[in-house]
Amino acid sequence: MQTETTQRKLIWWGVNIVVLLYAFIPVFWIVSLSLKDDATLNDGRYFPVSPSGENYTAIFNNNDFIRALINSIGICLISTGIAIVLGTMAAYAVARLDFPGKRWVVAVSLLISMFPQIALVTPLFKIETALNLFDTWAGLIIPYVTFALPLAIYTLSAFFREIPWDLEKAARMDGATPYQAFRQVITPLAMPGVFTTGILVFIACWNDFLFAISLTSTSASRTVPAAMSYFTGATTFEKPTGPIAAAAVVITIPIVIFVLFFQRRIVAGLTSGAVKG
Amino acid sequence: MTATPTSAAAQAAEDRIEDESLEIARRRHSEGKRAERKLGLLLVAPAVIVMLAVAAYPILYAFWLSLNRADLRLPDQNEFIWFENYVTVLSSPIWWTAFGVTMFITVISAFLELVLGMLLAVVMHRTIVGRGLVRTSALVPYAIVTVVAAFSWRFAWTQGLGWLATGESAPLTQFWPSIWIIILAEVWKTVPFMALLLMAGLALVPEDLLKAASTDGATAWKRFWMVTVPLIKPAILVALLFRTLDAFRIFDNIFVLTNGANQTSSVSIVAYNNLIRGLNLGIGSTMSVLIFITTGIIAFIFIKAFGAAAPGADQGGRR
């Protein structure tokens, strides 16, 4: 019996290692590429022979990259903030209140979550040019908020259904208005769900590439994924591999650390919206 | 209504009293209801307005543009030309090649993601050791920016640079190797998401049912196909629907890996090239509208033919 359990454990460890390799091989590859120096860059080895930080020095001395990093962080934080505020309000209504057109709200958000973003590129390009929003932070925040809202509404309304609503009733009995019940009783209870949704929305914005290359033209509002694809080498027409790899690592590490920290919540957030719906 | 034979007068009096108290209750109730409705509408209004203004209005505008000759390089030749752009696009081999490539990538990726996602879901659900570790690392591909992952694959397959590129071949300069690398990049990134959705379904399968099947002599393989799969069919269909629609709009991976070279463009890449690089808004919008319609058809097929319930579809009745 004892040996059988040990054997099963060993088999499961084997399976787990396969999963770990699957997840990490491409990630470690880009990390080791970013640590290679000019001399060993093209040696085709998986691990760097003589690790160096010269690529990181290069990108952090590159104003376009610094600017793109600031753009990415600013645009994604603002978009997440707006999407969470609007999404929380809408999700509360969808989860808790009875009002005409509720199904319609759900249908619209579902439609948007399935929307092919490319279909919006031209009209947004034209509209934003006309409104002088092209190549500004606002020009990216607007589509980011729009595509984040369905995700926010689904995830949040799933979380809101799990909240003990009797507390709200009690507050209402004590004379609180529906608004007060929302603001003072439910909001604190809902914070964990809101936080999780915030992470998911932030990751979605951070990941965007299509809008970032279509609705920007200078480093004024270009985010890192877009800026990376515009990096140019000093001497050749080739893409500068080292700096791209370093930039890739810089925008990856914070998100990976975040995900590792909040694994349980992210899993709950990703699955609640889709299955319990 | 008149099932009990009482005297007509007594019945009428009773009805009136009942009516009055009912009326009061109803009025109170409807006042509460009205406040609730008002608050509900007020709370959803900003989100709905943003979504309609930024998605619904532009798609109508894209439809209008698709009926016009609108080329930013030839601004004085703009005119309303009905469906001429559609004729141009639908008779263009570039469009149909891209459509075929996109469909191929979509179908193969969705299939591989389902199989691998199910395997990963079972591992995450069943493993008796290191469950947290497995679940956490499985989230890594999900968390990585698509462009970053695409660069990682591109460098890995670049001749004389990458650890996967061996010998004389340069896979990203040939059609079929490029397609398979694009599929690899797409599948690697999204299997974990698929697995999470499926794992949530697996968690809903009652353990007793599996034990009972096991007692009846069903093998693990049989239990999976006869008990688990039928029970999690809704989760499978929702996950598949989402991934199919997502794969159909594939852009980032192809942009970084091949940039559409050697006819590896997806429909989104072709539309982008016409819109932003070619500045031909008429043709580009026509492609956008066609992509939009195709997405609608795919969703319709899933929902009607397979009975996939979209998440939130039954939300109305639940409180």
Interface residues (C-beta under 8 A of the other chain):
Chain A: R8 K9 W12 W13 V15 N16 V19 L20 Y22 A23 F24 P26 V27 W29 I30 L33 L41 N42 G44 R45 Y46 L86 G87 M89 A90 Y92 A93 V94 R96 L97 D98 F99 P100 G101 K102 R103 V105 V106 V108 S109 L110 L111 I112 M114 F115 P116 Q117 I118 A119 L120 V121 T122 P123 L124 F125 K126 I127 I142 P143 V145 T146 L149 P150 I153 Y154 S157 R161 P178 Y179 I203 W206 N207 F209 L210 I213 S214 V224 P225 M228 S229 T241 I244 A245 A248 I251 T252 I255 V256 F258 V259 L260 Q263 I266 V267 L270 T271 S272 G273 A274 V275 K276 G277
Chain B: K33 A35 E36 R37 K38 L39 G40 L41 L43 V44 P46 A47 V48 V50 M51 L52 V54 A55 A56 Y57 P58 I59 Y61 A62 L65 L120 V123 T127 I128 V129 G130 G132 L133 V134 R135 T136 S137 A138 L139 V140 P141 Y142 A143 I144 V145 T146 V147 V148 A149 F151 S152 W153 F155 A156 G160 L161 G162 W163 A165 W188 P192 F193 L196 L197 M199 A200 G201 L204 A235 V238 A239 F242 L245 F248 R249 F251 D252 F255 V256 V267 S268 A271 Y272 L275 I276 L281 G284 S285 M287 S288 V289 I291 F292 T295 A299 A310 P311 G312 A313 D314 Q315 G316 R318 R319
